[in-house]
């Protein structure tokens, strides 16, 4: 028995782009919420800065994934 073939070869790339888009959107919503909560509740600057670093890391990851997908589509 042969394994099922994927009729759409771009499906994995679309999944990766969807995941990157979700990470970007969720990161911005969580980051804005953390900034708002930090200002309202008087969180220490160090804690709010930790949210900034986490947001930067998530956005860099999404940028790298987007670049990989762009290179894969360009190559093939």
Buried (B, 14 or more C-beta within 10 A) or exposed (E): EEEEEEEEEEEEBEEBBEEBEEBBEEBEEBBEEBBEBBEEEEBEEEEBEEBEEBBEEBBEBBEEBBEEBEEEEEEE
